[in-house]
């Protein structure tokens, strides 16, 4: 699943999100079969938020 891949990538990139001091990354769009979803990575929360799901 694409969301699982995003979480694994965020874990690898932000090893300890609670100590992250940089600018928060902007959201992005992930395209999947039949649609797409908009997400936001928030390292200090150690979360990937799915903001919108669109099926075409």
ABEGO torsion letter per residue (X at the ends): XAAAAAAAAAAAABABAAABABBBBBBBBBBBBGEBBBBBBBAAAGBBBBABBBBX
